[in-house]
């Protein structure tokens, strides 16, 4: 097993760990770039028990070119997914493969994790979701999740979602002049980006913690006070926080056997 595949299996199984409440059954997916190709979870496989046999290698340039398609029927999407798969495993890559192709092409992104955390689903399905995505409650949320989260209005999974993510992320990059760390998909789930598998897991778990803080604050009836824009920018640009971010890319936490 190559180091990239090994790290992707590690990430997938941690994202699927039932104790984290990020994904159940065959929910969610993860990917990792490997030169001119990338690996992504096969459709129908569980993250919690994933092995290298549940991954599909995808032709990166071929997958990326499909992002320009105006629309494809469900049958055409299925044929497209088959055509960009490398090897003869016969497995179908996740329907979100096009989204992964776009995200893995962004500067500094080597791994992508997509999950459906219960606390965040509660938040991103509210009418306040787009506003909450721009706010931060505590410093470590800024460190692990970025100064704000990209918000993507609901889109049909597959190519339409990939194109919606592309549009929202490109707008964020124009605004922030940097690659985002986290993305909220309205009524759908969370995407976390990172240079390493460890960084993706850290950002995912911290996003879920922030979601719980928001929900507990709402339940208490008290009004939460988010960090100010000045406080967020200060945390985001502090050298010591950059050092901590570098460490988070290396720390493996508690990998599942």
RONUTOR-846899 format. One record per residue (C-alpha): x, y, z. Coordinates in steps of 0.1 Angstrom, whole numbers, plus 5000, padded with zeros to 4 digits. Example, Ala and Ser with C-alpha at 12.3 -4.5 7.8 and 13.67 -1.06 7.14 Angstrom:
BEGIN
512349555078
513749895071
***
This chain:
BEGIN
500050005000
501550344990
501950615017
499150825001
496750535000
497650435035
496950795047
493650805028
492450475044
493450615078
491550935072
488450755058
488250515088
488550795113
485951005095
483650695096
484350615133
480850595149
482050785180
482651095159
479051095144
480351215111
478850955087
476950635089
476250355064
477850455031
477650825038
480551055030
483651015010
487351115010
490051154984
493851214980
495951344951
498651114937
500351294908
498251284876
495651074893
493751074926
492150814948
488550844960
486250614979
484150384958
480350434958
478550214983
481450155006
481550245043
484150485055
484350315089
485549985075
487250105043
490449935030
492450004999
490049764981
487350024985
489250294967
489150384930
492050554912
490850834889
492451004859
492851364872
492851564840
489951364826
487851414857
488651784858
487651844821
484151714829
483652014852
483052224820
480052014809
476852214810
474751914820
474851544818
472051294822
472251034850
473250774825
475950994810
477251064845
477550694851
479450634819
481650934826
482650794860
483550464844
485550634817
487750824842
488450524864
491950384862
492450004863
489949724861
488549694896
485049734882
484149964911
482250294906
483850594921
481750824943
479251044925
481151334941
484351254922
483951564901
483851784932
487051614945
488751674912
488152044915
489152064952
492351854949
493552094921
493452394946
496852524960
497852344991
495252064990
496351704991
493451545009
489651605010
487051475035
483351505030
481051405059
477551455072
477951545109
474751555128
475351885147
476352065115
473451925095
471252095121
472952425115
473352415077
469752335072
468552655089
467752995073
470753145092
473352895078
474953135053
475553395080
476853145105
479353015080
481153355082
481353365120
483853215144
483353145181
486753055195
490453075184
490952705176
488052725151
489952985132
493152775133
491652455121
488652575100
489952895086
488753255090
485353175075
483652875058
482552875022
478752835020
477252654990
473552674983
471852334978
472652154945
471951814932
474751574942
477151494914
478251734886
475752014896
477152014931
480752014919
479952314897
478252494926
481152424949
483552554922
481552874919
481452944956
485052844963
486353064935
484353354949
485953294984
489453284968
488753624951
487653764984
490153605008
493053544983
493653194999
492352844997
489452775022
489752505048
486052425052
482952425031
479252395041
476852235017
473352355024
471052065036
473851825028
477151825047
480751935054
483851935033
487251985048
490452045029
494051995039
497651935029
497551615049
495051355061
495751475097
494851835088
491551725072
490551525103
491551805127
489452055107
486451825105
486451755143
486852115151
483952215128
481751965146
482752105180
481852455168
478552325156
477852185190
478752515206
476252705184
473452455191
474052455229
474152835228
470752845209
469352585233
470352795263
468353095251
471453315254
472953505225
476453385216
479053655209
481253565179
484753685175
485154015158
486654045123
489754205138
490153925163
489753655136
492253825114
494753855143
494453485151
494653385114
497853585109
499753515142
503053335136
502453105166
499152995152
500852915119
503352695138
500352515154
498752465120
502052305107
501952065137
498351975130
499351865095
501751615111
499951485142
498151165135
495951165167
494550825175
494350625143
491950335141
493549995137
***
